[in-house]
Amino acid sequence: MPLPLGDPLALAVSPQLGYIRITAMPRWLLLLGMSALGILYSLTRVFGLMATANWSPRGIKRVRQSLYLRIHGWAMLIFVGCFSPFAFWCIFQRMAFLRQNRILLMIGFNRYVLLLVCAFMTLWIHCSKQAEIIGCLNRLLKCRRRLRRLMHTRKLRDSMDCLATKGHLLEVVVLLGSYLLSMSQPIQILKDDPEVRRNFMYACSLVFITVCQAILQLSLGMYTLALLFLGHLVRHSNLLLARILADAEHIFESSQKAGFWPNRQELYKGQQKWLALELWRLLHVHQQLLKLHRSICSLCAVQAVCFLGYVPLECMIHLFFTYFMKYSKFILRKYGRSFPLNYLAIAFLVGLFTNLLLVILPTYYSERRFNCTREIIKGGGLAFPSRITVKQLRHTMHYYGLYLKNVEHVFAVSACGLFKLNNGLLFCIVGAILEYLMILIQFDKVLNQ
């Protein structure tokens, strides 16, 4: 989803809550990040994933739908659905090695059929749920405006306005770099395959497969950018919450030092009621952010499942073929030498796996930010003496705490209900790739003794 960057004020938020520091940002990084974001935003509109009338992702106050781009998205869906069978048949006829045995045929199905089906499903979701996607974007922007109005200090407002931080820009640049790396191996096939120059439709089919891969990756890139923006809002919501609780603790300390002067006590009670009102408004924003997190994850759940099935198989197959062409005795006996490493294929694997990391890790860290809110409210509530806390603040704190206690069960997020996108899933994927790679290498050693 498009990322509405604010003015690059070069502010950054430290990991310690409640403390903001100003850091210098290289101008080249700012220009590179903004250019990468503009390219990603334009590609989503070209491939029919976004039907927004806004020409630039910067400075958007409200996202508007474009009827022309909606028609363009449906036209892309029809084209992908009609051309996919022909593209696979053309590739199947020209790549003779796919017909040698069942294993190679399964590899071809993973590389081509699965990718074509995933691209068609991705376009169908974006075309049929375009209004819901744009609604999520507008709700994100609305939450940003509401949260900014609650910021009662200049530092918090400036940090809130600065989405162009060094970490965010690096993430956008890495995302675009992963797309470029994952295109290296298809480009190598177009360059080195002699059949490409003799058969125009075969070349078009290979380009079409590459476009389908880009469609799936761009859809998940929108998911990554949406979570980046959402995480920015949740982090500043936590900063504001910590600031409000610190102010409340300071009021309690002053109230205890003031003794029993009635005017002072009334003043402190009025301040507590004001803080209770601020907490209640912040709670409503936090609830909206949680609902948005769940909506965004549900919109991209099918694409995430497809990508999580596609990338590990591709990584395992390419790693085994890299070993086979370099170290297998079969190759040494048949050709008398081993083949050099295919660095473009390695770059392809690095790009795909980096893209996979940018799907799993932002989801995991966004859930950690929501858990951090619960820890902040728990730590701040312990410092409140019940005897001098007004009813409004005490009830708001209890409701806020009860809500955060049950929120993990109410807003449980998973990919189509199959698994959670967290570090445990990432380690399982890496372990499965290495395990099956070792099995294939052992089979090769046994068969080619």
N, C-alpha and C positions, 0 to 999 in steps of 0.2 A: 504494500500500500504506500502511496506517496508520503514523503516525510516533510512536513512543513517546518523547515529550518527558520529560526529567527535570525536577528542580527548577530554576526560573529563578534561578540564582546570579549572573547578569549577568557572566559571564566570557567573554572572547573571546581567540582565538589569533591572534597576529600572523603575517604572512607569513614572518618569519624563524623558522626552525626552532629549537626549544629555548628560545624566549622567550615567556612568557605574561604578558599584562597584564590588569588589571581595568578594565572600562569601565562607565560608568553607562548603564542602559537605561531609556528612558521607560516609565512604567507603561502608558500608553495603547497603546504599540506592543505590549507584551507581551499585554495583554488582547485587542487586535485580532488578533494572530497566533494566539493560542490559540482564539479564537472562530472564525476562518477555518478552522483545522485541524479543529475539531469539526464545522463545517458540511460540509466536504469528506468527512470520515469518515462522517457520517450519510448523505450523498447516495450514497456507494458502496454502502451497505447497502440503501438504499431501491430503487436501480435494479438490484439483484441482482448487483453486481460483487464484493462481499465477503460471505462467509457466516461472519462471526466472532461469537462469543457475547459478546465484550467490548463493553460499552456506550460506553466512552470510549477514545480512543487514548493517554491519559496514564497512565503508571505501569504499563504492561503488562509482566508477566514471562514469560508464555507465552500465545500466541494459541490459542484453542479454536474449533473449528468448531461451527456451529449448524445442526442438521438442518432447522429451520424456514426459515432463510434460504437454505439450499441448495435446498429445494423452491421457495421464492420466486424464486430465480434461474432455475431451469428453467421456471417459469411465465412469467417475463418473456421468456425466449427464445422460447417457443412463441407468446406474444402478439405479439412483434415480427415473427416469421416469418409469422404468419397475417394480421396487419393491414397489413403493408407493401404488398403488391400493391393492396389496396383503397385505401390512403391515396394512393398515386401515381396511381391511376386517377381518384380523386376530384379531386385537384389538377389533373391533366391536362385534365379535362373543364371545370373552372371557370376556369382560366387560359388564355384563348383565344389569347394571344400566343405560347404554346408551340407552337401548331399552324401558325403563319404560315410558317415556313421551317425548314430543317434546322439552321441555326446556333442559333436559339433553342431548337430541340428538344434539341440537344446540351447547351446550357446547362442546360436543365431536367433532363436525365439526370445531369449532374454534380452539380447542387444537390440532387436528390432521390433518384434511383436509387442513385448511388454512396454517398450517405450512409446510406441504408437498408441496403444490403448490408454496409457497414462496421460498422454498429451490430449487425447480426445476427452477423457474424463475431466481433466483440468479446465479445458475450454468450456465444457458443459456446465461445470460448477460456476465459473466466472460469468457466463452469459445468463444463466438462470437465477443467480443470486447477486447480480450486479447492484440492485437497489439496496440489498442488505450490506454489501461491502461499502458502498458510499455512505450508508447510514452509520456504519461503524466509524468511518473517517470523521464524519461530522460530529458524532458523539465524543470522539477523542479531542477534537478541537474545542468543543463546548466544555469538556472537563478541564482542558488547559486554561480557558478563560475564567472558569469558576475558581480554579485553584489559584490562579494569579491574583484574583480579587481578594483572596484570603491571606495572601502574603502581606504582612504588616511591617516588613522591614525592606529597605532598599537593596540590601545584599541578597535576600531571598528572591526578590523580584528580578534582579539582574541575572542571577544564576538560573532562574526559571526561564528567562527569555533566551538564554544562551544554550541552544541545542547543538550548535556547531563546536562541540568540545573535541579535543584531540582524540580521545577514545572512540567517539562516535564516527568521526571522519575516517579514522583508520579502519573501523569495521565496514564502512561503506566501500572504501578502496579495496579491502581484502575481498569483499563480496564480488565486486566487479572483476578483480583479478582471478578469482576462482572460476568465473564464467569463461574468461579468456583462456585459462589453462585447460579447462575441460573441452574446449574446441580444438585443441592441438592435434589429437589423434584423428578425428574426422577430416581435418584439413590435410593431414599426412596421406590419408587414403585417397582423397581427391587429387593430390599432387602426384603420387607414385603409381597408382593403378592405371595401367595402359588402356583398360577398357573404358575409362572415363572419357578419353579423347575420341573413341570410336562410337560410343553410344550416348547420345544426348539424354535420353530418358533415364538411363542408369545414373548419370551424373546428377540429374534433377532429383532422383530418388534419394541419393546420398545427402544432397543438400536438404531435402525435406526431412530426413531423419535427424539431421543436426538441428534444424529449426524446432522440431518436436521436443528434443532434449532441452533446448533453450526455453521453450514455453514452460516446461515443468520446473526448471530451475528458477525462472523469473517469478513464477507463482509463489514459490517458497522464499524467494528474495523479498517479495512484498510482505510476507509473514514475518521475516526477520526484521525488516525496517519498522513494521508496525509495533513489534515487541520492543524495539529500541526506543521508539517514542513513548510507548506505554511505560517502560522502565524509567525513563526520564521523569515522567509525571509521578510515578509511585515513589521514586527516590526523594523528590521534593515534597511530596505529601508526608513522608517520614521525617524529613527535616523540619517541616512546619509543626508536626505533632510533637517532636522532641522540644522544639522551641516553646510551644504552648505549655507543655508539662513543666519545663524549666521555669517559665514565668509563674505558673501556679505554685511551684515549690518556693519561689522567692516571696510570693505573696504570703504564704503560710509562715515563713520565717519572720517577715515583717509584722504579721499579725500577732505572733507570740511575743515579740519584743515591745509591741505597742501597749501591752497591758489591757485594761478593761475600759479604755476611753471609748464612749459610745460612738462618737463621730468617726473615729478611726476604724472601729469595727464595722460600721455601716459602709465605709468606703471600701474596705477589703471584701466585704460580702458582695458589693456591687461589682468589683473586679472579678470575683469568682463566677458570678452569674454571666458576665461578659465572656469569660473563658469557656464556660459551659456551652454558650451559644456558638462560639467559634469551633469547639470540638464537635458539636452536633452538625454544623455545616461541613466540616472536614470529613465526618463519618459518611455523609451522603455522597461526597465526591469519591471517597474510598470504595463505597459500594458500587458506584458506577464504573470505576476502574476495574473492579473484580469482574463485573458482568461483561465488560468489554474484553477482558482477557479471555474469558470463557468463549465469547462469541468469535473472537479472532482465531482461537485454537480450533473451534468446531468448523470454521470455514475452510481451514487448511488441513484438516485431519486426513482426508482421503489422499491428498497430494503427498503428505508426509509418509503415509503408509506405503504408497507406491515408490517413493524415493528411497525409503529404508529397505525395500525389497530389491530395488535396482542396483544401488551403489555397492553393497557387500558382494553381490554376485560378480559385478564388473571388476571389482578390486581383486577378488580371488582368482578369476580367470586370467586377468592380465598379469598378475604376479606369477602364476604358474607358467604361462607362456614365456615370460621373461626368463624364468629359470630353465625351461625346456630348451629354448633356443641358445642359451649360453652354456649350460652345464650338462645337458642330457647326453648319454652315450649313443642314443639313436642318431642324433644330429652329427656327432663326431664320426660315427661309422659311415653315415651316408654321404656327408660332404667333406669329411676330413678336417674340418675346422669348426669352431664355434662362431656364432654370429655376435656382433657387438650389441651392447645394450641399446634399446630403443628409447632414447631420452624423451621423445615426444609422447610415447605411451606412458612413461613415468610422470610427465607433466600432466597428462590427462587424469591419471589416478590421483595426483596431488590436488588437482582442481576439484574433482568429484568429492574426495574425502573432506576437503576444506569446506565445501558447500554443505556437506552433511553435518560438520561441526557447527556451522552457522545456523543450522536448523535446531539441533538438540540443545546446545549450550545456552542460547538466549531464553529458551523455554524454562530451562532449569534455573537460571539466575533470576528470571522474573518471579518464579515461585518463591525463591529465597528472599526477594525484596518484600513480598507480601508476608512472609514469616517474620521478617525483621520488624514489621509493624506490630505484630503481637508481642515481641520481646520488648519493644519500646513502651507500649502501654502497660505491660506487666511491671517493668522496672520503675516507671514513673508513678504508677498507682500505689506502690508500696510506701512512698514518701508522704502520702496524704494522711494527716491525722483526722480521724473521723469526727472528733468532737468540735472542730472549727471549720469543717467543710460544709458548704451550703448544700441543700438538698438537690438543687439542679445539677451541680457539678458532680456530686456523688452518684446520682442516678445515671447521668450521661456516661461516666466512667464505667459503671457496672454494665450498662447496655453495650458499650463499645467493646469491653472485654469479653462479654458473653458472645457477641457477634463474631469476634475474631477467633474465639475458641471453637465455634462450630463451622467456621467458614471453610476449613480444609475438607470437611465432608460435603458441604453444600456445593462448593465450587471445585469438586474433584475434576481435573483436566487430564484427558488421555487421548491418544490417537485412535479414534473410532472405538473406544472402549477396549482396545487390545493391550496397550502398554503405555506407560508414562515416558515422556521424553526427558530423561535425566542422565546423570553420569553412569548409573548402573547399566542402562541400555547401551550406552557408548562402549563400555568395557565388554559387554556381551557380544557386540558386533565385532570388535577387534579380536576377541577370543575365538569367535566362530570362523572368521577369515583365516586366522593362523592355524587353527585346528584342521580345517579341511584342506588348506594348502599343504600341511605336513602329510596328510593322507594321500593326496595326489602325487607328491614327491616320492613317497614310499612305493606307490604303485609303479611309478616310472622306473625306480631303481630295481624293483623285482622283475619287471617285464623286459628290461634292457640290460641284464647282467652279461 
